[in-house]
Amino acid sequence: MGQQRITSESVLTDRQLRSWLRCHRKAWLDRHGNPSEKIWNPHRALQLADRELRLQVLLQNKGSIRQLLLQQGNLRGRPTLLLQRPQASQLGAFSYQPVLLQPGRHGTREHRLTLAFWGRLVANYQGAPVTTGLLLTPQGLKEPVNLTGQLPRQLDQALTRLQTDLQQLQPPPLTQDRKKCTLCCWRRSCNQVAEANGELSQVSGIGGKRQELLQQLGIHNRSALAAIDPMVLMARLEANGEQRPELALELIAQARVQESGNAERLAPADELNDSPLPELAAAPGVLVYDIESDPDARDDFLHGFLILRRNSSGQWPATARAKYQPLLALQEHGEARLWQRLQALLAAYPGWPVLHYGETEAIALRRLAARQGAVAPAGLIDLHKRVRQHWRLPVDSYGLKAVASWRGFRWSQPAAEGARCVLWWRQWRARGNRHQLQRIFQYNRDDCLATWAVAQWLLNDAAAGNEN
């Protein structure tokens, strides 16, 4: 029998395997999708930059090789790093083992199978078996992975299924774990498909496990969930071991709101003793607060404030004239200096409420105050919590981006997001490009403006009973 001809369509790469292990649909789109539908992913750029820094340290080891292109049959890959070991191979009195720089503390199935894939290529390259690979954590801890036993068989099964999926004319279904989609370059097109199909994953509050359980109960899309009797679903959930079957009431109500496109007040206005934001009723002004952070570095590098002072007639000013005050938190200056600047700013506006969206800002201030041996500032208002307490909205997420966008707010830098802001920050720190810093300030100011747009809706349209 003649040797099978290897074509670009039959080659399987390590990147395809990793994509497939995260999401079968992503691997198919990577090969067959329309490139114009891809969006640039700042998370990927951050991961590559982090990998480069870690590699610079590891490459000091004698005999280490980075990203050597290897191929065996229709398998092709570039191991991130090969470390030399004192075991003979056809290369000489040494051999290599693959190393994967994992992003977190714990290895996953994706990491183990990737090492097995690389181990197969390295074994062919050096003419000697590779029995172990290494997972290296960001903290420098090494976890050996046994590449023998059941792992080769699991790799063969995964490669067979990957090849089958890639040969299909249509992409695989959307993944049920949509949390992963935030890191994917295809998320926009997949979100459009999910919304068009009324996928359960588009309902706020439904993750992968809940979606799977609902599908087992015969509820396969948002419209079906909106149509079911709540008491019936509660009974079914309880019979299937759900510890909180009353969740059915919230999920059904959320599905109905999203199906109708109209917001729903959770309590009539006359049953509320105050407005959603009573603290603003007589306040002379308000500070709108937003933090930008580099979570991997545990660095809250920017504290931004939008300063809104009521005019003499009691009206809130146009946001175009509102002062924006950014406070950079440079680590070399120390936290004591940052704390003093924050205290000075807050003291300049005594009694003013401080609006923020989500718990990040309040937690950061409490921790900062504790480290300084001080008391955290009072008067913070979590706008996200107020929205959830008073309204059910036709959105698939109650995050700031989704809620403010629903209200018609638009960011001045359309492609900007938290991860891209982190990338700008790292680039500014590395090169001192003033333009990158201005982009960070603009993004943070927009987040403050978005927060105020939601607050204004609560104060005006929502208070008046306008639910659209």
ZATI-874211 format. One record per residue (C-alpha): residue number from 1; x, y, z; residue in one letter. Coordinates in steps of 0.2 Angstrom, whole numbers, plus 5000, padded with zeros to 4 digits. Example, Ala and Ser with C-alpha at 12.3 -4.5 7.8 and 13.67 -1.06 7.14 Angstrom:
2
[1; [5062; 4978; 5039]; A] [2; [5068; 4995; 5036]; S] 
END
This chain:
468
[1; [5000; 5000; 5000]; M] [2; [5007; 5017; 4995]; G] [3; [5010; 5031; 5008]; Q] [4; [4995; 5042; 5012]; Q] [5; [4997; 5059; 5005]; R] [6; [4997; 5072; 5018]; I] [7; [4988; 5088; 5014]; T] [8; [4985; 5104; 5023]; S] [9; [4967; 5098; 5026]; E] [10; [4973; 5082; 5035]; S] [11; [4987; 5090; 5046]; V] [12; [4982; 5091; 5064]; L] [13; [4991; 5104; 5075]; T] [14; [4994; 5107; 5093]; D] [15; [4984; 5123; 5092]; R] [16; [4969; 5114; 5084]; Q] [17; [4969; 5101; 5097]; L] [18; [4970; 5114; 5111]; R] [19; [4956; 5124; 5103]; S] [20; [4945; 5108; 5101]; W] [21; [4948; 5103; 5119]; L] [22; [4941; 5120; 5125]; R] [23; [4927; 5121; 5112]; C] [24; [4924; 5109; 5097]; H] [25; [4916; 5123; 5088]; R] [26; [4931; 5135; 5089]; K] [27; [4942; 5122; 5081]; A] [28; [4931; 5120; 5066]; W] [29; [4929; 5139; 5065]; L] [30; [4948; 5141; 5066]; D] [31; [4950; 5130; 5050]; R] [32; [4933; 5134; 5040]; H] [33; [4927; 5150; 5048]; G] [34; [4926; 5167; 5039]; N] [35; [4941; 5177; 5044]; P] [36; [4932; 5193; 5043]; S] [37; [4921; 5187; 5058]; E] [38; [4936; 5185; 5069]; K] [39; [4939; 5199; 5082]; I] [40; [4956; 5202; 5089]; W] [41; [4958; 5195; 5107]; N] [42; [4968; 5205; 5119]; P] [43; [4968; 5190; 5131]; H] [44; [4979; 5181; 5119]; R] [45; [4991; 5195; 5118]; A] [46; [4992; 5196; 5136]; L] [47; [4995; 5177; 5137]; Q] [48; [5009; 5178; 5124]; L] [49; [5018; 5192; 5133]; A] [50; [5017; 5183; 5149]; D] [51; [5024; 5167; 5141]; R] [52; [5038; 5177; 5134]; E] [53; [5043; 5184; 5151]; L] [54; [5043; 5167; 5158]; R] [55; [5053; 5159; 5144]; L] [56; [5067; 5172; 5145]; Q] [57; [5070; 5165; 5163]; V] [58; [5069; 5147; 5157]; L] [59; [5080; 5149; 5142]; L] [60; [5095; 5152; 5153]; Q] [61; [5095; 5133; 5156]; N] [62; [5108; 5125; 5146]; K] [63; [5102; 5115; 5131]; G] [64; [5084; 5122; 5131]; S] [65; [5075; 5124; 5115]; I] [66; [5060; 5135; 5112]; R] [67; [5046; 5132; 5099]; Q] [68; [5055; 5120; 5088]; L] [69; [5043; 5115; 5074]; L] [70; [5041; 5096; 5074]; L] [71; [5031; 5084; 5063]; Q] [72; [5026; 5066; 5063]; Q] [73; [5015; 5060; 5049]; G] [74; [5000; 5072; 5049]; N] [75; [5004; 5078; 5067]; L] [76; [5013; 5095; 5068]; R] [77; [5017; 5106; 5083]; G] [78; [5028; 5118; 5091]; R] [79; [5032; 5114; 5109]; P] [80; [5033; 5129; 5120]; T] [81; [5049; 5123; 5127]; L] [82; [5060; 5108; 5127]; L] [83; [5072; 5104; 5142]; L] [84; [5087; 5094; 5140]; Q] [85; [5089; 5078; 5151]; R] [86; [5104; 5067; 5153]; P] [87; [5097; 5052; 5145]; Q] [88; [5103; 5045; 5128]; A] [89; [5094; 5047; 5112]; S] [90; [5100; 5047; 5093]; Q] [91; [5104; 5065; 5096]; L] [92; [5118; 5060; 5108]; G] [93; [5120; 5058; 5127]; A] [94; [5105; 5068; 5130]; F] [95; [5087; 5069; 5126]; S] [96; [5072; 5081; 5128]; Y] [97; [5056; 5083; 5137]; Q] [98; [5042; 5095; 5133]; P] [99; [5037; 5109; 5145]; V] [100; [5020; 5118; 5145]; L] [101; [5019; 5135; 5154]; L] [102; [5001; 5133; 5162]; Q] [103; [4992; 5149; 5166]; P] [104; [4985; 5144; 5183]; G] [105; [4990; 5133; 5198]; R] [106; [4982; 5117; 5192]; H] [107; [4985; 5107; 5176]; G] [108; [4970; 5102; 5166]; T] [109; [4965; 5088; 5153]; R] [110; [4970; 5101; 5139]; E] [111; [4987; 5103; 5147]; H] [112; [4990; 5084; 5149]; R] [113; [4984; 5080; 5131]; L] [114; [4995; 5094; 5124]; T] [115; [5010; 5087; 5133]; L] [116; [5006; 5070; 5126]; A] [117; [5005; 5077; 5109]; F] [118; [5021; 5086; 5110]; W] [119; [5029; 5070; 5118]; G] [120; [5024; 5060; 5103]; R] [121; [5033; 5073; 5091]; L] [122; [5048; 5074; 5102]; V] [123; [5050; 5055; 5103]; A] [124; [5050; 5054; 5084]; N] [125; [5063; 5068; 5083]; Y] [126; [5075; 5061; 5095]; Q] [127; [5072; 5042; 5092]; G] [128; [5069; 5039; 5110]; A] [129; [5053; 5038; 5120]; P] [130; [5047; 5053; 5131]; V] [131; [5039; 5046; 5147]; T] [132; [5036; 5062; 5156]; T] [133; [5032; 5080; 5152]; G] [134; [5032; 5095; 5164]; L] [135; [5019; 5108; 5169]; L] [136; [5026; 5124; 5175]; L] [137; [5015; 5136; 5186]; T] [138; [5018; 5155; 5186]; P] [139; [5025; 5152; 5203]; Q] [140; [5039; 5141; 5196]; G] [141; [5032; 5125; 5203]; L] [142; [5035; 5110; 5192]; K] [143; [5022; 5096; 5190]; E] [144; [5028; 5080; 5181]; P] [145; [5015; 5072; 5170]; V] [146; [5016; 5054; 5166]; N] [147; [5015; 5052; 5147]; L] [148; [5012; 5033; 5147]; T] [149; [4998; 5023; 5153]; G] [150; [4981; 5029; 5147]; Q] [151; [4986; 5046; 5141]; L] [152; [4992; 5040; 5123]; P] [153; [4975; 5031; 5121]; R] [154; [4966; 5046; 5126]; Q] [155; [4976; 5057; 5114]; L] [156; [4972; 5045; 5100]; D] [157; [4953; 5046; 5104]; Q] [158; [4954; 5065; 5105]; A] [159; [4963; 5066; 5088]; L] [160; [4951; 5055; 5079]; T] [161; [4936; 5065; 5086]; R] [162; [4945; 5081; 5081]; L] [163; [4948; 5075; 5063]; Q] [164; [4930; 5070; 5062]; T] [165; [4924; 5087; 5068]; D] [166; [4935; 5096; 5056]; L] [167; [4928; 5086; 5041]; Q] [168; [4910; 5091; 5044]; Q] [169; [4902; 5103; 5033]; L] [170; [4893; 5112; 5047]; Q] [171; [4901; 5118; 5063]; P] [172; [4898; 5109; 5079]; P] [173; [4885; 5116; 5091]; P] [174; [4889; 5130; 5103]; L] [175; [4897; 5125; 5119]; T] [176; [4887; 5124; 5134]; Q] [177; [4900; 5133; 5145]; D] [178; [4899; 5150; 5137]; R] [179; [4910; 5158; 5151]; K] [180; [4925; 5152; 5140]; K] [181; [4918; 5162; 5125]; C] [182; [4924; 5179; 5133]; T] [183; [4942; 5174; 5128]; L] [184; [4938; 5168; 5111]; C] [185; [4941; 5177; 5094]; C] [186; [4924; 5170; 5087]; W] [187; [4913; 5176; 5102]; R] [188; [4904; 5189; 5092]; R] [189; [4898; 5177; 5078]; S] [190; [4894; 5164; 5091]; C] [191; [4884; 5176; 5102]; N] [192; [4874; 5181; 5086]; Q] [193; [4870; 5163; 5083]; V] [194; [4865; 5160; 5101]; A] [195; [4854; 5175; 5102]; E] [196; [4846; 5170; 5085]; A] [197; [4842; 5152; 5091]; N] [198; [4836; 5158; 5108]; G] [199; [4849; 5147; 5117]; E] [200; [4847; 5144; 5135]; L] [201; [4865; 5150; 5138]; S] [202; [4859; 5168; 5133]; Q] [203; [4847; 5168; 5148]; V] [204; [4856; 5178; 5163]; S] [205; [4859; 5166; 5177]; G] [206; [4860; 5150; 5167]; I] [207; [4877; 5142; 5165]; G] [208; [4883; 5125; 5158]; G] [209; [4877; 5114; 5172]; K] [210; [4860; 5122; 5173]; R] [211; [4858; 5122; 5154]; Q] [212; [4862; 5103; 5154]; E] [213; [4849; 5100; 5168]; L] [214; [4835; 5110; 5159]; L] [215; [4839; 5101; 5143]; Q] [216; [4837; 5084; 5152]; Q] [217; [4820; 5090; 5157]; L] [218; [4815; 5094; 5139]; G] [219; [4818; 5113; 5139]; I] [220; [4829; 5116; 5125]; H] [221; [4828; 5135; 5122]; N] [222; [4823; 5152; 5129]; R] [223; [4806; 5152; 5123]; S] [224; [4802; 5135; 5130]; A] [225; [4809; 5140; 5147]; L] [226; [4798; 5156; 5146]; A] [227; [4782; 5146; 5142]; A] [228; [4783; 5133; 5155]; I] [229; [4773; 5133; 5171]; D] [230; [4784; 5138; 5186]; P] [231; [4777; 5126; 5198]; M] [232; [4779; 5112; 5185]; V] [233; [4798; 5116; 5183]; L] [234; [4800; 5118; 5202]; M] [235; [4794; 5100; 5204]; A] [236; [4804; 5093; 5190]; R] [237; [4820; 5102; 5197]; L] [238; [4817; 5095; 5215]; E] [239; [4814; 5078; 5208]; A] [240; [4831; 5079; 5199]; N] [241; [4840; 5084; 5215]; G] [242; [4841; 5103; 5213]; E] [243; [4844; 5110; 5230]; Q] [244; [4836; 5126; 5226]; R] [245; [4821; 5122; 5215]; P] [246; [4814; 5140; 5218]; E] [247; [4827; 5146; 5206]; L] [248; [4814; 5140; 5193]; A] [249; [4804; 5156; 5197]; L] [250; [4819; 5168; 5193]; E] [251; [4825; 5159; 5178]; L] [252; [4808; 5158; 5170]; I] [253; [4805; 5177; 5174]; A] [254; [4821; 5181; 5167]; Q] [255; [4818; 5171; 5151]; A] [256; [4801; 5180; 5149]; R] [257; [4808; 5197; 5151]; V] [258; [4822; 5193; 5138]; Q] [259; [4809; 5186; 5126]; E] [260; [4798; 5201; 5127]; S] [261; [4812; 5214; 5127]; G] [262; [4804; 5224; 5141]; N] [263; [4811; 5228; 5158]; A] [264; [4801; 5222; 5173]; E] [265; [4800; 5232; 5189]; R] [266; [4802; 5220; 5204]; L] [267; [4791; 5230; 5216]; A] [268; [4778; 5243; 5212]; P] [269; [4784; 5261; 5215]; A] [270; [4771; 5263; 5229]; D] [271; [4778; 5248; 5238]; E] [272; [4795; 5255; 5239]; L] [273; [4798; 5268; 5253]; N] [274; [4811; 5276; 5242]; D] [275; [4818; 5277; 5225]; S] [276; [4832; 5265; 5219]; P] [277; [4845; 5279; 5224]; L] [278; [4838; 5289; 5239]; P] [279; [4855; 5294; 5243]; E] [280; [4855; 5306; 5228]; L] [281; [4839; 5315; 5232]; A] [282; [4847; 5329; 5242]; A] [283; [4865; 5326; 5238]; A] [284; [4875; 5342; 5232]; P] [285; [4884; 5330; 5220]; G] [286; [4890; 5313; 5216]; V] [287; [4907; 5304; 5213]; L] [288; [4906; 5290; 5200]; V] [289; [4920; 5278; 5203]; Y] [290; [4929; 5265; 5193]; D] [291; [4945; 5255; 5195]; I] [292; [4956; 5247; 5181]; E] [293; [4966; 5232; 5187]; S] [294; [4979; 5220; 5181]; D] [295; [4972; 5204; 5190]; P] [296; [4987; 5193; 5186]; D] [297; [4998; 5206; 5194]; A] [298; [4986; 5210; 5208]; R] [299; [4988; 5228; 5203]; D] [300; [4974; 5241; 5204]; D] [301; [4983; 5253; 5193]; F] [302; [4970; 5267; 5191]; L] [303; [4956; 5274; 5202]; H] [304; [4945; 5285; 5191]; G] [305; [4932; 5298; 5197]; F] [306; [4919; 5307; 5187]; L] [307; [4914; 5323; 5198]; I] [308; [4896; 5328; 5195]; L] [309; [4890; 5344; 5205]; R] [310; [4872; 5349; 5205]; R] [311; [4868; 5366; 5198]; N] [312; [4859; 5380; 5208]; S] [313; [4842; 5373; 5201]; S] [314; [4845; 5356; 5208]; G] [315; [4848; 5348; 5191]; Q] [316; [4863; 5336; 5187]; W] [317; [4875; 5344; 5174]; P] [318; [4878; 5338; 5157]; A] [319; [4892; 5324; 5157]; T] [320; [4902; 5333; 5144]; A] [321; [4906; 5347; 5157]; R] [322; [4909; 5335; 5171]; A] [323; [4927; 5334; 5178]; K] [324; [4936; 5318; 5177]; Y] [325; [4950; 5314; 5189]; Q] [326; [4961; 5299; 5186]; P] [327; [4973; 5294; 5200]; L] [328; [4987; 5282; 5194]; L] [329; [4993; 5270; 5207]; A] [330; [5011; 5267; 5203]; L] [331; [5018; 5253; 5213]; Q] [332; [5035; 5262; 5215]; E] [333; [5026; 5276; 5224]; H] [334; [5019; 5265; 5237]; G] [335; [5001; 5262; 5243]; E] [336; [5003; 5275; 5257]; A] [337; [5004; 5289; 5244]; R] [338; [4989; 5282; 5234]; L] [339; [4979; 5281; 5250]; W] [340; [4983; 5299; 5255]; Q] [341; [4977; 5305; 5237]; R] [342; [4961; 5295; 5238]; L] [343; [4957; 5303; 5255]; Q] [344; [4961; 5320; 5249]; A] [345; [4949; 5318; 5234]; L] [346; [4935; 5311; 5245]; L] [347; [4938; 5325; 5258]; A] [348; [4936; 5338; 5245]; A] [349; [4918; 5332; 5242]; Y] [350; [4911; 5329; 5260]; P] [351; [4895; 5320; 5260]; G] [352; [4894; 5316; 5242]; W] [353; [4889; 5298; 5238]; P] [354; [4901; 5287; 5228]; V] [355; [4893; 5277; 5214]; L] [356; [4902; 5261; 5207]; H] [357; [4896; 5247; 5197]; Y] [358; [4899; 5230; 5205]; G] [359; [4909; 5225; 5221]; E] [360; [4927; 5227; 5214]; T] [361; [4929; 5245; 5220]; E] [362; [4922; 5243; 5237]; A] [363; [4932; 5227; 5240]; I] [364; [4948; 5236; 5234]; A] [365; [4945; 5251; 5245]; L] [366; [4942; 5240; 5260]; R] [367; [4958; 5230; 5258]; R] [368; [4968; 5246; 5254]; L] [369; [4961; 5254; 5270]; A] [370; [4965; 5239; 5280]; A] [371; [4983; 5238; 5274]; R] [372; [4985; 5256; 5279]; Q] [373; [4977; 5253; 5296]; G] [374; [4963; 5265; 5292]; A] [375; [4944; 5264; 5290]; V] [376; [4936; 5262; 5273]; A] [377; [4927; 5277; 5266]; P] [378; [4908; 5278; 5269]; A] [379; [4895; 5282; 5256]; G] [380; [4899; 5269; 5243]; L] [381; [4884; 5263; 5233]; I] [382; [4885; 5248; 5222]; D] [383; [4874; 5252; 5207]; L] [384; [4874; 5234; 5201]; H] [385; [4866; 5228; 5217]; K] [386; [4852; 5242; 5216]; R] [387; [4848; 5237; 5198]; V] [388; [4846; 5219; 5203]; R] [389; [4835; 5224; 5218]; Q] [390; [4823; 5234; 5208]; H] [391; [4823; 5228; 5190]; W] [392; [4823; 5213; 5179]; R] [393; [4831; 5218; 5163]; L] [394; [4830; 5210; 5145]; P] [395; [4849; 5207; 5145]; V] [396; [4859; 5191; 5145]; D] [397; [4871; 5199; 5158]; S] [398; [4869; 5212; 5172]; Y] [399; [4887; 5218; 5169]; G] [400; [4890; 5236; 5166]; L] [401; [4894; 5233; 5147]; K] [402; [4877; 5224; 5144]; A] [403; [4866; 5235; 5155]; V] [404; [4873; 5252; 5149]; A] [405; [4873; 5246; 5131]; S] [406; [4854; 5242; 5133]; W] [407; [4851; 5259; 5139]; R] [408; [4860; 5266; 5123]; G] [409; [4877; 5271; 5130]; F] [410; [4891; 5269; 5118]; R] [411; [4910; 5268; 5122]; W] [412; [4920; 5280; 5112]; S] [413; [4933; 5267; 5109]; Q] [414; [4921; 5253; 5102]; P] [415; [4934; 5239; 5104]; A] [416; [4940; 5243; 5121]; A] [417; [4938; 5231; 5135]; E] [418; [4946; 5227; 5152]; G] [419; [4959; 5216; 5145]; A] [420; [4964; 5228; 5131]; R] [421; [4966; 5241; 5145]; C] [422; [4978; 5230; 5154]; V] [423; [4988; 5228; 5138]; L] [424; [4989; 5247; 5136]; W] [425; [4994; 5248; 5154]; W] [426; [5008; 5235; 5152]; R] [427; [5014; 5244; 5135]; Q] [428; [5014; 5261; 5144]; W] [429; [5024; 5254; 5158]; R] [430; [5037; 5246; 5146]; A] [431; [5038; 5260; 5133]; R] [432; [5031; 5276; 5141]; G] [433; [5020; 5280; 5126]; N] [434; [5009; 5294; 5132]; R] [435; [4996; 5289; 5119]; H] [436; [4993; 5272; 5128]; Q] [437; [4990; 5281; 5144]; L] [438; [4977; 5293; 5137]; Q] [439; [4968; 5278; 5129]; R] [440; [4967; 5271; 5147]; I] [441; [4960; 5287; 5154]; F] [442; [4947; 5288; 5140]; Q] [443; [4942; 5270; 5143]; Y] [444; [4940; 5273; 5162]; N] [445; [4931; 5289; 5160]; R] [446; [4919; 5280; 5148]; D] [447; [4916; 5267; 5161]; D] [448; [4912; 5281; 5173]; C] [449; [4900; 5289; 5161]; L] [450; [4892; 5272; 5158]; A] [451; [4889; 5269; 5176]; T] [452; [4881; 5287; 5177]; W] [453; [4870; 5283; 5162]; A] [454; [4863; 5268; 5171]; V] [455; [4861; 5278; 5187]; A] [456; [4851; 5292; 5177]; Q] [457; [4839; 5279; 5170]; W] [458; [4836; 5273; 5188]; L] [459; [4833; 5291; 5193]; L] [460; [4823; 5296; 5179]; N] [461; [4815; 5284; 5167]; D] [462; [4814; 5269; 5179]; A] [463; [4807; 5280; 5193]; A] [464; [4794; 5287; 5181]; A] [465; [4789; 5269; 5177]; G] [466; [4796; 5268; 5159]; N] [467; [4800; 5250; 5157]; E] [468; [4807; 5250; 5139]; N] 
END
